[in-house]
Amino acid sequence: MKINALNLTEKEYLLPGNRTCPGCALSLAYRHILKALEGQAVVTVPASCLTVLHGMYPVTSVEVPCVNTPFASTAASATGLVAGLKALDRKGLTVVAIAGDGGTHDIGIQALSGAAERQTDFIYICYDNEGYMNTGNQRSSSTPLGAISGTTPILGKQQSQKDMTAIMEAHGIPYVATANASYPLDLYEKIRGAMLIQGTRFIHVFTPCPPGWRFPFNDTVRIGELAVQTGWVVLYEVEHAVFRLSSASKSIAQRGNLRPVREYLAEQGRFQNITEKQINELQERVNARWQRCLARTPDL
C-alpha cells in the first residue's frame, strides 16, 4: 500500500523538546524514519547533530534505545549490536546506524565499507547536510564545489563532492537509496522497504541546514524541493541491482525538465562567492548524473 498523509501512523517516537536548530531538516527526516521503524529498533549514532537531537543522558526526546559511539565507529557499533541481539536470540528489532556526512563519507567510511563487504544485517542511514555542522560547519568531502564553510571561508571549497551512494552501490549490497527530508513519505516508504531486506542497506538522506547553508529557517522544505527540481538531488533506489527513480524525480523524468542549478545555488549564502566557471562545472556534473539515471530507467 502506498503511504500518504491520511494513513501514516499517528504514533510519534520523536517528541517535542529536542535541541536542534529551527528549521532542522534532520528532525523532519528522523521523525518519519522512526515512524517507519514503529519503535522496533535500536539506533547507534556518532558525534553529530543527531547526538544533540537525542539529548544528554538521562534526558531524551526520542522513544527508541540509542547507543552513542565514537565518530569513526558507527558501522562497527551496529555490527556489534547485530551480533549481540543474535546471541540473545532477540528477534523483531532492526539495528539502524545513523550518521552525518562527516561520519560517513570521511571518518566512518572504513567501518562502513567493512560491514558492507561482510553483508552485516543492518540499515545505515547517512543524513547529509554537506558539512560538519555540529562543530562549526567545517568542510567535508560532501561539501559542494564553491561552498563557503568554516574551513573554506573566502573562496569556498575547491573540490567536488564525493558520490557516497555510488560507492555503496559498488559494494554490491542488496539495497541502496537516496531520499530527501522535503519528501518525507518517500523516505518513509524506503525505510519500510529496507526493513524487509536482509544484509547491509544504505539510505542517503539529503538534509538542508539553514544556519550552515545560510538561508532562512522557514525555507528548509522549499530548498530541499528545489534541490530535486534542479537535479542537485536525484531520488532513486537500487534493490538487488534494479534501479528505479522515485517520487518527484520520477515525475520530472516523465513529464518535465530540470530547472537550472544556478536557481538552487542563488538561494544560499554559502555560494555567495562562487564563480561562473564553478557554476558551469556543477551544472555539467548534474546533467551528466541525470543522463546516467535516465539511461538506467529505459521504461519511462
C-alpha positions as CSV (number, residue, x, y, z in Angstrom):
1,M,0.0,0.0,0.0
2,K,1.3,3.4,-0.9
3,I,1.6,5.6,2.2
4,N,0.1,9.1,2.3
5,A,-0.6,11.7,5.0
6,L,-4.0,10.1,5.7
7,N,-2.8,6.6,6.5
8,L,0.6,7.5,8.1
9,T,0.8,6.2,11.6
10,E,-0.1,8.9,14.2
11,K,2.3,7.4,16.8
12,E,5.2,9.8,17.5
13,Y,8.6,8.5,18.5
14,L,10.3,11.9,18.3
15,L,8.7,14.0,21.0
16,P,8.8,17.9,21.3
17,G,11.6,19.5,23.1
18,N,14.8,18.4,21.2
19,R,17.7,20.9,20.9
20,T,18.0,21.1,17.1
21,C,18.1,24.4,15.3
22,P,14.9,26.0,14.0
23,G,14.1,24.6,10.5
24,C,16.3,21.5,11.0
25,A,15.7,19.0,8.2
26,L,17.3,16.2,10.3
27,S,14.5,16.4,12.8
28,L,11.9,16.2,10.0
29,A,13.6,13.2,8.4
30,Y,14.2,11.5,11.7
31,R,10.6,11.8,12.7
32,H,9.5,9.8,9.7
33,I,12.4,7.3,10.0
34,L,11.2,6.5,13.5
35,K,7.6,6.2,12.4
36,A,8.6,3.8,9.7
37,L,10.5,1.7,12.2
38,E,7.5,1.7,14.5
39,G,9.7,1.8,17.6
40,Q,11.1,-1.7,16.9
41,A,14.7,-0.6,16.5
42,V,18.0,0.1,18.3
43,V,19.9,3.0,16.8
44,T,23.6,3.9,17.1
45,V,24.9,7.4,16.4
46,P,28.3,9.0,16.5
47,A,29.1,12.6,17.5
48,S,26.8,14.6,15.3
49,C,23.7,16.9,15.2
50,L,21.7,13.7,15.9
51,T,23.5,13.4,19.2
52,V,22.3,16.9,20.0
53,L,18.8,15.9,19.0
54,H,18.8,12.9,21.3
55,G,20.0,15.0,24.2
56,M,22.2,14.4,27.1
57,Y,21.7,11.5,29.5
58,P,19.4,10.9,31.2
59,V,17.0,13.2,29.3
60,T,16.0,12.5,25.7
61,S,13.1,13.3,23.4
62,V,13.4,10.0,21.4
63,E,11.5,6.9,22.3
64,V,13.9,4.3,21.0
65,P,17.1,2.9,22.6
66,C,20.2,4.7,21.4
67,V,23.9,3.8,21.6
68,N,26.4,6.7,21.4
69,T,29.6,5.7,19.7
70,P,32.9,7.3,18.7
71,F,33.0,9.2,15.4
72,A,34.7,6.5,13.3
73,S,32.8,3.6,14.8
74,T,29.1,3.8,13.7
75,A,29.0,0.8,11.4
76,A,31.3,-1.1,13.8
77,S,28.9,-0.4,16.7
78,A,25.9,-1.5,14.5
79,T,27.8,-4.7,13.8
80,G,28.3,-5.4,17.5
81,L,24.6,-4.7,18.1
82,V,23.6,-7.2,15.4
83,A,25.9,-9.8,17.0
84,G,24.6,-9.1,20.5
85,L,20.9,-9.4,19.5
86,K,21.6,-12.6,17.7
87,A,23.4,-14.0,20.8
88,L,20.4,-13.1,22.9
89,D,18.0,-14.5,20.4
90,R,16.2,-11.2,20.3
91,K,14.1,-11.1,17.1
92,G,12.0,-8.3,15.6
93,L,14.4,-5.4,16.3
94,T,16.1,-3.6,13.4
95,V,19.6,-2.2,14.0
96,V,19.9,1.2,12.5
97,A,23.2,3.2,12.2
98,I,22.7,6.9,11.6
99,A,25.5,9.3,10.9
100,G,26.1,12.6,9.1
101,D,28.2,13.0,6.0
102,G,31.3,13.7,8.0
103,G,30.8,10.5,10.0
104,T,30.0,8.5,6.8
105,H,31.9,10.0,3.8
106,D,35.0,10.7,5.8
107,I,35.6,9.4,9.3
108,G,33.4,6.4,9.3
109,I,33.9,5.0,5.8
110,Q,36.3,2.3,6.8
111,A,33.9,0.6,9.2
112,L,31.0,1.0,6.8
113,S,32.9,-0.4,3.9
114,G,33.9,-3.4,6.0
115,A,30.4,-4.1,7.2
116,A,29.1,-3.8,3.7
117,E,31.7,-6.3,2.4
118,R,30.6,-8.7,5.1
119,Q,26.9,-8.0,4.4
120,T,26.2,-7.3,8.0
121,D,22.4,-7.1,8.6
122,F,21.6,-3.5,9.5
123,I,20.3,-0.3,7.9
124,Y,22.8,2.5,7.6
125,I,21.4,6.0,7.1
126,C,23.6,8.9,6.2
127,Y,21.9,12.3,6.8
128,D,23.8,14.7,4.5
129,N,23.9,18.4,5.4
130,E,27.1,18.7,3.4
131,G,29.5,19.6,6.2
132,Y,30.5,19.1,9.8
133,M,27.6,21.3,11.0
134,N,27.6,20.3,14.7
135,T,31.2,21.6,15.2
136,G,31.1,24.8,13.2
137,N,30.4,24.0,9.6
138,Q,33.8,22.7,8.6
139,R,34.0,21.3,5.0
140,S,33.6,17.5,4.5
141,S,34.0,15.5,1.3
142,S,30.3,16.1,0.7
143,T,30.6,19.9,0.8
144,P,30.0,21.1,-2.8
145,L,32.4,22.9,-5.0
146,G,32.4,26.6,-4.4
147,A,30.6,26.4,-1.0
148,I,31.8,28.6,1.9
149,S,32.5,26.7,5.1
150,G,34.3,27.2,8.4
151,T,37.5,25.9,6.8
152,T,36.9,27.4,3.3
153,P,35.8,30.8,4.4
154,I,36.8,33.0,1.4
155,L,37.0,31.2,-1.9
156,G,34.8,28.3,-0.9
157,K,35.7,24.6,-1.4
158,Q,37.8,23.9,-4.4
159,Q,37.0,20.2,-4.8
160,S,33.8,18.4,-5.9
161,Q,31.6,16.2,-3.8
162,K,32.1,12.6,-3.1
163,D,29.3,10.4,-4.5
164,M,28.8,8.2,-1.5
165,T,25.7,6.4,-2.8
166,A,27.6,5.2,-5.9
167,I,30.4,4.0,-3.6
168,M,28.0,2.0,-1.6
169,E,26.3,0.6,-4.7
170,A,29.7,-0.6,-5.9
171,H,29.9,-2.8,-2.8
172,G,27.1,-5.0,-4.2
173,I,24.8,-4.6,-1.2
174,P,21.1,-5.5,-1.7
175,Y,19.6,-2.1,-1.2
176,V,20.8,1.5,-1.8
177,A,18.6,4.5,-1.9
178,T,18.5,8.3,-1.9
179,A,15.9,10.4,0.0
180,N,15.2,13.9,0.9
181,A,13.8,15.4,4.1
182,S,11.5,17.5,2.0
183,Y,9.8,14.3,0.7
184,P,9.2,12.5,4.0
185,L,6.7,10.0,2.6
186,D,9.2,8.8,0.0
187,L,11.7,8.4,2.8
188,Y,9.2,6.6,5.0
189,E,8.4,4.1,2.2
190,K,12.1,3.4,1.6
191,I,12.8,2.7,5.2
192,R,9.8,0.3,5.3
193,G,11.1,-1.4,2.1
194,A,14.6,-1.7,3.5
195,M,13.3,-3.4,6.7
196,L,12.1,-6.3,4.5
197,I,15.6,-6.9,3.1
198,Q,18.5,-8.9,4.6
199,G,22.1,-7.6,4.6
200,T,23.6,-4.2,4.6
201,R,21.2,-1.5,3.4
202,F,22.3,2.1,2.8
203,I,20.0,5.2,2.5
204,H,21.4,8.6,1.8
205,V,19.1,11.4,3.1
206,F,19.5,15.0,1.9
207,T,19.0,17.4,4.9
208,P,19.3,21.1,4.2
209,C,20.9,23.1,7.0
210,P,19.6,26.7,7.4
211,P,22.5,28.1,9.5
212,G,25.3,26.3,7.7
213,W,23.9,27.0,4.2
214,R,22.8,30.5,5.1
215,F,19.1,30.5,4.1
216,P,16.0,31.5,6.2
217,F,14.9,28.9,8.8
218,N,11.4,28.7,7.3
219,D,12.7,27.8,3.8
220,T,14.1,24.3,4.6
221,V,11.4,22.3,2.8
222,R,11.5,24.7,-0.2
223,I,15.3,24.4,-0.5
224,G,15.0,20.6,-0.4
225,E,12.4,20.6,-3.1
226,L,14.4,22.9,-5.3
227,A,17.4,20.6,-4.9
228,V,15.3,17.8,-6.6
229,Q,13.7,20.1,-9.2
230,T,17.2,21.2,-10.4
231,G,18.7,17.7,-10.2
232,W,21.1,18.5,-7.4
233,V,19.5,15.6,-5.7
234,V,18.0,12.6,-7.6
235,L,15.6,10.4,-5.7
236,Y,16.0,6.7,-6.6
237,E,16.5,3.3,-5.2
238,V,18.6,0.3,-6.3
239,E,17.1,-3.0,-5.0
240,H,19.1,-6.2,-5.9
241,A,20.8,-4.2,-8.7
242,V,17.4,-3.0,-10.2
243,F,17.4,0.8,-10.5
244,R,14.2,2.9,-10.1
245,L,13.6,6.6,-10.0
246,S,11.1,7.6,-7.3
247,S,8.8,10.4,-6.1
248,A,9.4,13.8,-7.7
249,S,12.5,12.7,-9.7
250,K,10.4,10.1,-11.5
251,S,7.7,12.7,-12.2
252,I,10.3,15.1,-13.6
253,A,11.7,12.4,-15.8
254,Q,8.3,11.5,-17.1
255,R,6.8,15.0,-17.6
256,G,9.3,17.8,-17.3
257,N,12.8,19.2,-17.5
258,L,15.2,20.1,-14.7
259,R,15.5,23.7,-13.6
260,P,18.9,25.4,-13.9
261,V,21.2,24.6,-11.0
262,R,22.0,28.3,-10.5
263,E,18.5,28.8,-9.2
264,Y,19.3,26.5,-6.3
265,L,22.7,28.0,-5.7
266,A,21.3,31.5,-5.6
267,E,19.1,30.8,-2.6
268,Q,22.0,30.0,-0.3
269,G,24.6,32.4,1.2
270,R,27.3,29.8,1.2
271,F,27.6,30.2,-2.6
272,Q,27.9,34.0,-2.5
273,N,31.5,33.8,-3.8
274,I,31.0,31.0,-6.4
275,T,32.4,31.7,-9.8
276,E,30.7,31.4,-13.2
277,K,33.2,28.7,-14.1
278,Q,32.2,26.7,-11.0
279,I,28.5,27.1,-11.6
280,N,29.0,25.7,-15.1
281,E,31.1,22.8,-13.8
282,L,28.3,22.0,-11.3
283,Q,25.7,22.2,-14.0
284,E,27.7,19.8,-16.2
285,R,28.0,17.3,-13.3
286,V,24.3,17.5,-12.6
287,N,23.5,17.0,-16.2
288,A,25.8,14.0,-16.5
289,R,24.3,12.3,-13.4
290,W,20.8,12.9,-14.6
291,Q,21.5,11.4,-18.0
292,R,23.1,8.3,-16.3
293,C,19.9,7.9,-14.2
294,L,17.7,8.2,-17.3
295,A,19.8,5.7,-19.1
296,R,19.2,3.2,-16.2
297,T,15.4,3.8,-16.5
298,P,14.5,2.8,-20.1
299,D,10.8,2.2,-19.4
300,L,9.9,5.8,-18.6
